[in-house]
Amino acid sequence: MYGKLILSVVFFLLLADDGYGGTAERGARDGGEHPAVAGERRGEEAAQRRVLAHGFALVRWEREEAVRVLDPEAADAFYVPFFSSLSFNTHGHNMTDPATEGDRKLQVEIMDMLHHSKYWQRSGGRDHVIPMTHPNAFRFLRQELNASILIVADFGRYPRSLSTLSKDIVAPYVHVVDTYTNDTAEDPYESRKTLLFFRGSTVRKDEGKVRANLEKILLGQEHVRYERGRPTTHAIQASTEGMRSSKFCLHPAGDTPSSCRLFDAIVSHCVPVVVSDKIELPFEDEIDYTQCSLFFSDSEALQPGFLIEKLSQFPKEKWLEMWRNLKNISHHFEFQFPPAKGDAVDMLWRQLRRKLPGVQLALHRSHRLRVPDWWRRR
């Protein structure tokens, strides 16, 4: 049983407004504000007011697509359109701010609604899908979502008891730069004069501390652009130009193992150089990222001269192959309305489809087991 996606507009709006780094890193500072940022901020309060009244989307599968159904008995999964990351960003972004009480109240309301639903009770929330892409989203009551299918950006700050790769879905960030639609240079390798490009904040927390160390190694190197910047309109334009004119784009970890920069590089057809020991990637059961990206551990990348030597010696033909692969997969990272086959919305629903057999297995076993975790005690 697998159908036409009726709910895709909800998914699109959610991830466009909900991505940590996709929007949270876009707050305008010294300079003009990107139009997308202004639009998101204006719609935040109205969107949050509507969210509890929206209800749940009941999803069943027909052939290879998702269908929204009105009869919960016919649903294979329940999508809960609660903007948890948007709520965190709206109600006191500083966690010590008294305004965070608004975020807590919304979480209490949504959990009260779920607990009173016989379909949540029936599965313990296992077949409910909840977006939670900010590492601080749903922070007051997240322990009540341990069994649910979460849509996350990565697993950087979530305990294993809450979020795992086997249960949850990794979503891409919304890319900030525009997609490079006319990348038709006769010799793209030679036309991209910069070897390695990075632009962004170098002061980050946790895994992102590697950025400052990389800056010390790479700043001033020939054919390398390592620039500090904040996500203003000017900075986004500079990043667009920099990525489109570079062979490789550096993707070190942000405050968590991932950031939107990877997806900016993909849609710019700039071969990503990923430096992150704990990153997990979206759609990896369908995409082999080693065919279009390079991966290095933190310890490798921080060896003086290591990255420059590897990239300088990288074969042109292999780079061209990766460039072509990036062009072939970039449509998988487009959030759009109406959605199209193979875009980010469609890919996310395909990921959910693959999670459901495991959900049913866990649910059916839970009905009969008297010692639910016996196998872990062996």
C-alpha beads as a LAMMPS data file, in Angstrom:
LAMMPS data file: protein, C-alpha beads

378 atoms
376 bonds

1 atom types
1 bond types

-500.0 500.0 xlo xhi
-500.0 500.0 ylo yhi
-500.0 500.0 zlo zhi

Masses

1 110.0

Atoms # bond

1 1 1 0.000 0.000 0.000
2 1 1 1.990 3.087 -0.922
3 1 1 0.175 7.400 -2.809
4 1 1 0.008 10.886 -3.878
5 1 1 1.286 13.266 -1.247
6 1 1 -1.557 15.444 -0.031
7 1 1 0.239 16.732 3.049
8 1 1 3.441 17.825 1.346
9 1 1 2.717 21.532 1.821
10 1 1 2.767 21.052 5.594
11 1 1 6.082 19.241 5.403
12 1 1 7.532 21.945 3.150
13 1 1 6.487 24.795 5.409
14 1 1 7.733 23.030 8.476
15 1 1 11.238 22.237 7.306
16 1 1 11.690 25.564 5.583
17 1 1 10.941 27.288 8.890
18 1 1 12.280 24.605 11.186
19 1 1 15.824 23.782 10.131
20 1 1 18.523 24.466 12.702
21 1 1 21.069 26.372 10.693
22 1 1 18.691 26.518 7.755
23 1 1 16.957 29.379 9.514
24 1 1 18.361 29.568 13.017
25 1 1 21.748 30.597 11.646
26 1 1 20.123 33.127 9.358
27 1 1 19.268 35.814 11.921
28 1 1 20.399 39.043 10.316
29 1 1 23.096 41.017 11.964
30 1 1 25.447 43.632 10.539
31 1 1 23.823 44.294 7.178
32 1 1 20.725 43.767 5.079
33 1 1 18.309 41.035 5.982
34 1 1 17.746 38.127 3.638
35 1 1 14.114 38.145 2.415
36 1 1 13.574 34.571 3.546
37 1 1 14.568 35.520 7.085
38 1 1 12.192 38.450 7.205
39 1 1 9.329 36.323 5.879
40 1 1 9.962 33.589 8.408
41 1 1 10.001 36.012 11.316
42 1 1 6.768 37.708 10.256
43 1 1 5.006 34.369 10.000
44 1 1 6.352 32.824 13.190
45 1 1 3.653 33.923 15.628
46 1 1 0.772 33.231 13.256
47 1 1 2.154 29.813 12.378
48 1 1 2.621 28.909 16.021
49 1 1 -0.912 30.010 16.919
50 1 1 -2.309 27.748 14.214
51 1 1 -0.250 24.703 14.983
52 1 1 -2.277 23.154 17.801
53 1 1 -5.520 23.720 15.934
54 1 1 -4.160 22.049 12.819
55 1 1 -4.620 18.518 14.084
56 1 1 -2.780 15.473 12.803
57 1 1 -2.178 14.200 9.340
58 1 1 -3.125 10.601 8.869
59 1 1 -0.894 8.920 6.336
60 1 1 -1.185 5.653 4.480
61 1 1 0.947 4.237 1.702
62 1 1 -0.059 3.213 -1.779
63 1 1 2.571 2.165 -4.258
64 1 1 5.526 4.502 -3.683
65 1 1 3.975 7.658 -2.272
66 1 1 2.154 8.913 0.812
67 1 1 -1.553 9.673 0.908
68 1 1 -3.333 11.723 3.520
69 1 1 -6.425 9.959 4.800
70 1 1 -9.234 11.232 7.011
71 1 1 -9.975 7.902 8.669
72 1 1 -7.378 7.191 11.376
73 1 1 -8.152 3.481 11.178
74 1 1 -6.782 3.474 7.634
75 1 1 -3.532 5.274 8.558
76 1 1 -0.122 3.657 8.652
77 1 1 1.430 6.667 10.409
78 1 1 0.401 9.900 12.122
79 1 1 2.265 13.094 11.279
80 1 1 2.125 15.663 14.111
81 1 1 2.618 19.175 12.631
82 1 1 4.040 20.816 15.749
83 1 1 6.750 23.367 14.922
84 1 1 8.986 22.460 17.869
85 1 1 12.132 24.159 16.553
86 1 1 10.211 27.255 15.503
87 1 1 8.647 27.348 18.968
88 1 1 12.086 27.257 20.584
89 1 1 13.377 30.055 18.369
90 1 1 10.258 32.177 18.881
91 1 1 9.749 31.892 22.618
92 1 1 12.952 33.136 24.214
93 1 1 15.852 31.932 22.097
94 1 1 18.065 32.260 25.165
95 1 1 17.151 29.267 27.316
96 1 1 17.256 31.363 30.504
97 1 1 14.771 33.873 29.096
98 1 1 11.419 33.878 30.983
99 1 1 9.725 33.901 27.563
100 1 1 10.629 30.226 27.208
101 1 1 7.563 29.535 29.343
102 1 1 5.558 29.960 26.125
103 1 1 7.536 27.128 24.544
104 1 1 6.969 24.915 27.576
105 1 1 3.204 25.572 27.556
106 1 1 2.942 24.610 23.892
107 1 1 4.775 21.372 24.586
108 1 1 2.440 20.607 27.480
109 1 1 -0.591 21.261 25.256
110 1 1 0.591 19.084 22.397
111 1 1 1.512 16.205 24.726
112 1 1 -1.856 16.482 26.481
113 1 1 -3.538 16.223 23.088
114 1 1 -1.441 13.194 22.177
115 1 1 -1.956 11.418 25.486
116 1 1 -5.711 11.699 25.045
117 1 1 -5.580 10.211 21.558
118 1 1 -6.431 6.522 21.453
119 1 1 -4.071 6.143 18.490
120 1 1 -1.134 7.445 20.507
121 1 1 -2.178 5.178 23.357
122 1 1 -2.504 2.220 20.994
123 1 1 1.087 2.418 19.783
124 1 1 2.739 4.346 22.587
125 1 1 3.522 6.982 19.974
126 1 1 5.648 4.614 17.874
127 1 1 3.804 5.388 14.631
128 1 1 3.706 9.160 15.225
129 1 1 6.121 11.351 13.271
130 1 1 7.389 14.495 15.008
131 1 1 9.806 17.083 13.533
132 1 1 12.553 18.083 15.976
133 1 1 15.427 19.524 13.962
134 1 1 16.817 22.027 16.486
135 1 1 18.997 20.397 19.178
136 1 1 17.048 22.281 21.868
137 1 1 13.593 21.666 20.410
138 1 1 10.973 20.083 22.689
139 1 1 13.518 20.285 25.488
140 1 1 10.997 20.325 28.349
141 1 1 9.124 17.127 27.487
142 1 1 11.296 15.375 24.941
143 1 1 11.651 12.297 27.167
144 1 1 8.006 11.551 26.326
145 1 1 8.893 11.143 22.653
146 1 1 11.444 8.357 22.999
147 1 1 9.360 5.880 21.006
148 1 1 8.207 8.236 18.229
149 1 1 9.755 8.689 14.805
150 1 1 11.633 11.991 14.976
151 1 1 12.743 14.105 12.036
152 1 1 16.167 15.413 13.032
153 1 1 19.060 17.308 11.447
154 1 1 21.624 15.138 13.242
155 1 1 22.134 13.331 16.549
156 1 1 24.659 15.726 18.056
157 1 1 22.878 16.580 21.303
158 1 1 20.241 13.889 21.647
159 1 1 20.732 11.009 24.085
160 1 1 20.552 7.528 22.617
161 1 1 17.412 6.871 24.641
162 1 1 15.644 9.592 22.612
163 1 1 16.975 9.422 19.086
164 1 1 18.686 6.754 16.989
165 1 1 19.457 6.217 13.335
166 1 1 17.415 3.007 13.244
167 1 1 14.246 4.765 14.427
168 1 1 14.483 8.349 13.205
169 1 1 14.810 10.262 9.938
170 1 1 17.668 12.629 9.086
171 1 1 16.407 15.638 7.124
172 1 1 18.523 18.014 5.041
173 1 1 18.777 21.663 5.955
174 1 1 17.110 24.142 3.652
175 1 1 19.944 25.479 1.528
176 1 1 20.547 29.211 1.858
177 1 1 22.246 29.913 -1.465
178 1 1 20.340 29.626 -4.726
179 1 1 20.675 26.449 -6.758
180 1 1 23.241 26.721 -9.551
181 1 1 20.937 25.996 -12.471
182 1 1 23.191 27.141 -15.346
183 1 1 26.414 25.388 -14.377
184 1 1 27.397 24.700 -17.972
185 1 1 31.048 25.758 -18.245
186 1 1 32.952 23.943 -20.963
187 1 1 35.641 23.019 -18.456
188 1 1 34.169 23.441 -14.961
189 1 1 37.363 22.287 -13.254
190 1 1 39.504 24.996 -14.833
191 1 1 36.810 27.667 -14.568
192 1 1 36.704 27.284 -10.778
193 1 1 39.902 29.084 -9.773
194 1 1 39.653 28.669 -5.989
195 1 1 40.816 25.332 -4.601
196 1 1 38.986 25.425 -1.265
197 1 1 36.268 27.760 0.003
198 1 1 34.736 28.373 3.420
199 1 1 32.636 31.261 4.668
200 1 1 30.871 31.345 8.018
201 1 1 31.225 31.799 11.735
202 1 1 34.417 30.393 13.222
203 1 1 33.217 30.703 16.820
204 1 1 31.032 27.690 17.529
205 1 1 30.337 25.307 20.398
206 1 1 31.065 21.615 20.858
207 1 1 32.130 19.932 17.595
208 1 1 32.189 23.331 15.861
209 1 1 35.322 24.362 17.717
210 1 1 37.244 22.678 14.912
211 1 1 36.445 25.695 12.707
212 1 1 38.726 28.029 14.657
213 1 1 41.558 25.507 14.499
214 1 1 41.100 25.043 10.761
215 1 1 41.210 28.804 10.324
216 1 1 44.678 28.910 11.885
217 1 1 45.887 26.281 9.432
218 1 1 44.164 27.448 6.239
219 1 1 43.996 31.237 6.493
220 1 1 46.343 32.841 3.974
221 1 1 47.047 29.637 2.051
222 1 1 47.315 30.027 -1.710
223 1 1 44.091 29.305 -3.618
224 1 1 42.154 29.040 -0.336
225 1 1 39.362 31.395 0.758
226 1 1 38.633 31.035 4.446
227 1 1 36.360 33.908 5.401
228 1 1 34.392 34.871 8.462
229 1 1 30.822 35.919 7.889
230 1 1 27.292 36.063 9.225
231 1 1 24.164 35.189 7.221
232 1 1 23.236 38.634 5.904
233 1 1 22.056 39.209 2.335
234 1 1 25.542 40.352 1.363
235 1 1 27.162 37.329 2.994
236 1 1 24.798 34.923 1.237
237 1 1 25.643 36.555 -2.092
238 1 1 29.357 36.240 -1.276
239 1 1 28.913 32.574 -0.379
240 1 1 27.042 31.958 -3.621
241 1 1 29.850 33.490 -5.658
242 1 1 32.530 31.728 -3.610
243 1 1 31.024 28.264 -3.894
244 1 1 30.332 28.555 -7.608
245 1 1 33.929 29.581 -8.286
246 1 1 35.552 26.893 -6.104
247 1 1 36.443 23.274 -6.725
248 1 1 35.996 22.195 -3.109
249 1 1 33.845 23.603 -0.297
250 1 1 34.821 22.976 3.307
251 1 1 32.130 21.660 5.639
252 1 1 33.333 21.543 9.244
253 1 1 30.871 20.786 12.019
254 1 1 28.716 23.565 13.441
255 1 1 27.405 23.605 17.019
256 1 1 26.275 20.086 16.153
257 1 1 27.918 17.735 13.626
258 1 1 25.990 19.163 10.662
259 1 1 25.158 22.572 9.200
260 1 1 23.363 23.993 6.165
261 1 1 26.728 24.617 4.470
262 1 1 26.877 21.050 3.162
263 1 1 23.628 21.491 1.261
264 1 1 24.711 24.908 -0.028
265 1 1 27.760 23.178 -1.493
266 1 1 25.697 20.404 -3.056
267 1 1 23.347 22.774 -4.910
268 1 1 26.400 24.857 -5.945
269 1 1 28.056 21.706 -7.359
270 1 1 31.134 22.435 -5.239
271 1 1 32.578 19.142 -4.024
272 1 1 32.005 19.068 -0.236
273 1 1 34.970 18.413 2.037
274 1 1 33.323 17.141 5.205
275 1 1 35.263 17.433 8.460
276 1 1 33.050 15.971 11.159
277 1 1 33.536 12.815 13.182
278 1 1 29.864 12.293 14.045
279 1 1 27.866 13.491 11.064
280 1 1 24.893 11.522 9.764
281 1 1 23.478 12.352 6.357
282 1 1 19.979 12.395 4.872
283 1 1 18.791 9.758 2.407
284 1 1 21.991 7.754 2.781
285 1 1 20.241 4.500 1.935
286 1 1 19.701 5.991 -1.542
287 1 1 22.740 8.270 -1.924
288 1 1 26.380 7.194 -1.685
289 1 1 27.983 10.453 -0.596
290 1 1 31.489 9.137 -1.207
291 1 1 30.725 9.453 -4.924
292 1 1 30.327 13.220 -4.642
293 1 1 32.091 14.287 -1.420
294 1 1 35.324 13.844 0.520
295 1 1 35.371 12.919 4.206
296 1 1 38.113 13.529 6.753
297 1 1 38.263 13.101 10.513
298 1 1 38.985 16.083 12.730
299 1 1 42.429 14.723 13.545
300 1 1 43.313 14.311 9.859
301 1 1 42.111 17.753 8.857
302 1 1 44.012 19.461 11.671
303 1 1 47.370 18.149 10.503
304 1 1 49.163 21.164 8.971
305 1 1 49.253 20.856 5.193
306 1 1 47.148 17.677 5.078
307 1 1 43.997 19.047 3.439
308 1 1 45.811 21.260 0.929
309 1 1 48.022 18.382 -0.169
310 1 1 45.084 15.999 -0.591
311 1 1 43.000 18.493 -2.549
312 1 1 45.851 19.776 -4.709
313 1 1 46.657 16.230 -5.793
314 1 1 43.056 15.198 -6.368
315 1 1 42.705 13.976 -9.995
316 1 1 40.802 16.239 -12.351
317 1 1 38.820 13.374 -13.870
318 1 1 37.720 12.180 -10.462
319 1 1 36.658 15.729 -9.548
320 1 1 34.651 15.999 -12.771
321 1 1 32.915 12.734 -11.954
322 1 1 31.968 14.063 -8.507
323 1 1 30.806 17.354 -10.053
324 1 1 28.498 15.460 -12.411
325 1 1 27.189 13.369 -9.509
326 1 1 26.393 16.528 -7.532
327 1 1 24.403 17.859 -10.464
328 1 1 22.504 14.585 -10.614
329 1 1 21.522 14.509 -6.926
330 1 1 20.990 18.195 -6.114
331 1 1 17.239 17.997 -6.813
332 1 1 16.902 15.696 -3.796
333 1 1 17.617 18.707 -1.559
334 1 1 14.963 21.058 -2.921
335 1 1 12.001 21.888 -0.686
336 1 1 9.303 23.169 -2.996
337 1 1 5.572 23.494 -3.447
338 1 1 4.040 21.709 -5.076
339 1 1 6.510 18.907 -4.424
340 1 1 7.958 16.814 -7.205
341 1 1 9.051 13.216 -7.404
342 1 1 12.508 12.851 -5.909
343 1 1 12.634 16.259 -4.200
344 1 1 13.320 16.653 -0.469
345 1 1 9.672 16.298 0.522
346 1 1 9.237 13.111 -1.473
347 1 1 12.529 11.730 -0.166
348 1 1 11.482 12.305 3.441
349 1 1 8.264 10.375 2.940
350 1 1 10.209 7.566 1.306
351 1 1 12.418 7.456 4.399
352 1 1 9.340 7.186 6.597
353 1 1 8.005 4.314 4.534
354 1 1 11.161 2.327 5.284
355 1 1 10.831 2.934 9.023
356 1 1 7.309 1.536 9.300
357 1 1 8.122 -2.205 9.223
358 1 1 10.352 -1.709 12.261
359 1 1 7.565 0.229 13.957
360 1 1 5.113 -2.600 13.368
361 1 1 7.607 -5.180 14.623
362 1 1 8.166 -3.242 17.854
363 1 1 4.446 -2.654 18.294
364 1 1 3.436 -6.273 17.777
365 1 1 6.166 -7.558 20.103
366 1 1 5.118 -5.072 22.783
367 1 1 1.630 -6.605 22.827
368 1 1 2.904 -9.990 23.989
369 1 1 6.182 -9.485 25.852
370 1 1 6.090 -9.480 29.635
371 1 1 9.767 -8.504 29.874
372 1 1 10.078 -6.010 27.003
373 1 1 13.860 -5.628 27.060
374 1 1 14.810 -9.229 27.845
375 1 1 17.158 -9.480 24.852
376 1 1 19.247 -6.549 26.120
377 1 1 19.932 -8.410 29.342
378 1 1 21.618 -11.392 27.721

Bonds

1 1 1 2
2 1 3 4
3 1 4 5
4 1 5 6
5 1 6 7
6 1 7 8
7 1 8 9
8 1 9 10
9 1 10 11
10 1 11 12
11 1 12 13
12 1 13 14
13 1 14 15
14 1 15 16
15 1 16 17
16 1 17 18
17 1 18 19
18 1 19 20
19 1 20 21
20 1 21 22
21 1 22 23
22 1 23 24
23 1 24 25
24 1 25 26
25 1 26 27
26 1 27 28
27 1 28 29
28 1 29 30
29 1 30 31
30 1 31 32
31 1 32 33
32 1 33 34
33 1 34 35
34 1 35 36
35 1 36 37
36 1 37 38
37 1 38 39
38 1 39 40
39 1 40 41
40 1 41 42
41 1 42 43
42 1 43 44
43 1 44 45
44 1 45 46
45 1 46 47
46 1 47 48
47 1 48 49
48 1 49 50
49 1 50 51
50 1 51 52
51 1 52 53
52 1 53 54
53 1 54 55
54 1 55 56
55 1 56 57
56 1 57 58
57 1 58 59
58 1 59 60
59 1 60 61
60 1 61 62
61 1 62 63
62 1 63 64
63 1 64 65
64 1 65 66
65 1 66 67
66 1 67 68
67 1 68 69
68 1 69 70
69 1 70 71
70 1 71 72
71 1 72 73
72 1 73 74
73 1 74 75
74 1 75 76
75 1 76 77
76 1 77 78
77 1 78 79
78 1 79 80
79 1 80 81
80 1 81 82
81 1 82 83
82 1 83 84
83 1 84 85
84 1 85 86
85 1 86 87
86 1 87 88
87 1 88 89
88 1 89 90
89 1 90 91
90 1 91 92
91 1 92 93
92 1 93 94
93 1 94 95
94 1 95 96
95 1 96 97
96 1 97 98
97 1 98 99
98 1 99 100
99 1 100 101
100 1 101 102
101 1 102 103
102 1 103 104
103 1 104 105
104 1 105 106
105 1 106 107
106 1 107 108
107 1 108 109
108 1 109 110
109 1 110 111
110 1 111 112
111 1 112 113
112 1 113 114
113 1 114 115
114 1 115 116
115 1 116 117
116 1 117 118
117 1 118 119
118 1 119 120
119 1 120 121
120 1 121 122
121 1 122 123
122 1 123 124
123 1 124 125
124 1 125 126
125 1 126 127
126 1 127 128
127 1 128 129
128 1 129 130
129 1 130 131
130 1 131 132
131 1 132 133
132 1 133 134
133 1 134 135
134 1 135 136
135 1 136 137
136 1 137 138
137 1 138 139
138 1 139 140
139 1 140 141
140 1 141 142
141 1 142 143
142 1 143 144
143 1 144 145
144 1 145 146
145 1 146 147
146 1 147 148
147 1 148 149
148 1 149 150
149 1 150 151
150 1 151 152
151 1 152 153
152 1 153 154
153 1 154 155
154 1 155 156
155 1 156 157
156 1 157 158
157 1 158 159
158 1 159 160
159 1 160 161
160 1 161 162
161 1 162 163
162 1 163 164
163 1 164 165
164 1 165 166
165 1 166 167
166 1 167 168
167 1 168 169
168 1 169 170
169 1 170 171
170 1 171 172
171 1 172 173
172 1 173 174
173 1 174 175
174 1 175 176
175 1 176 177
176 1 177 178
177 1 178 179
178 1 179 180
179 1 180 181
180 1 181 182
181 1 182 183
182 1 183 184
183 1 184 185
184 1 185 186
185 1 186 187
186 1 187 188
187 1 188 189
188 1 189 190
189 1 190 191
190 1 191 192
191 1 192 193
192 1 193 194
193 1 194 195
194 1 195 196
195 1 196 197
196 1 197 198
197 1 198 199
198 1 199 200
199 1 200 201
200 1 201 202
201 1 202 203
202 1 203 204
203 1 204 205
204 1 205 206
205 1 206 207
206 1 207 208
207 1 208 209
208 1 209 210
209 1 210 211
210 1 211 212
211 1 212 213
212 1 213 214
213 1 214 215
214 1 215 216
215 1 216 217
216 1 217 218
217 1 218 219
218 1 219 220
219 1 220 221
220 1 221 222
221 1 222 223
222 1 223 224
223 1 224 225
224 1 225 226
225 1 226 227
226 1 227 228
227 1 228 229
228 1 229 230
229 1 230 231
230 1 231 232
231 1 232 233
232 1 233 234
233 1 234 235
234 1 235 236
235 1 236 237
236 1 237 238
237 1 238 239
238 1 239 240
239 1 240 241
240 1 241 242
241 1 242 243
242 1 243 244
243 1 244 245
244 1 245 246
245 1 246 247
246 1 247 248
247 1 248 249
248 1 249 250
249 1 250 251
250 1 251 252
251 1 252 253
252 1 253 254
253 1 254 255
254 1 255 256
255 1 256 257
256 1 257 258
257 1 258 259
258 1 259 260
259 1 260 261
260 1 261 262
261 1 262 263
262 1 263 264
263 1 264 265
264 1 265 266
265 1 266 267
266 1 267 268
267 1 268 269
268 1 269 270
269 1 270 271
270 1 271 272
271 1 272 273
272 1 273 274
273 1 274 275
274 1 275 276
275 1 276 277
276 1 277 278
277 1 278 279
278 1 279 280
279 1 280 281
280 1 281 282
281 1 282 283
282 1 283 284
283 1 284 285
284 1 285 286
285 1 286 287
286 1 287 288
287 1 288 289
288 1 289 290
289 1 290 291
290 1 291 292
291 1 292 293
292 1 293 294
293 1 294 295
294 1 295 296
295 1 296 297
296 1 297 298
297 1 298 299
298 1 299 300
299 1 300 301
300 1 301 302
301 1 302 303
302 1 303 304
303 1 304 305
304 1 305 306
305 1 306 307
306 1 307 308
307 1 308 309
308 1 309 310
309 1 310 311
310 1 311 312
311 1 312 313
312 1 313 314
313 1 314 315
314 1 315 316
315 1 316 317
316 1 317 318
317 1 318 319
318 1 319 320
319 1 320 321
320 1 321 322
321 1 322 323
322 1 323 324
323 1 324 325
324 1 325 326
325 1 326 327
326 1 327 328
327 1 328 329
328 1 329 330
329 1 330 331
330 1 331 332
331 1 332 333
332 1 333 334
333 1 334 335
334 1 335 336
335 1 336 337
336 1 337 338
337 1 338 339
338 1 339 340
339 1 340 341
340 1 341 342
341 1 342 343
342 1 343 344
343 1 344 345
344 1 345 346
345 1 346 347
346 1 347 348
347 1 348 349
348 1 349 350
349 1 350 351
350 1 351 352
351 1 352 353
352 1 353 354
353 1 354 355
354 1 355 356
355 1 356 357
356 1 357 358
357 1 358 359
358 1 359 360
359 1 360 361
360 1 361 362
361 1 362 363
362 1 363 364
363 1 364 365
364 1 365 366
365 1 366 367
366 1 367 368
367 1 368 369
368 1 369 370
369 1 370 371
370 1 371 372
371 1 372 373
372 1 373 374
373 1 374 375
374 1 375 376
375 1 376 377
376 1 377 378
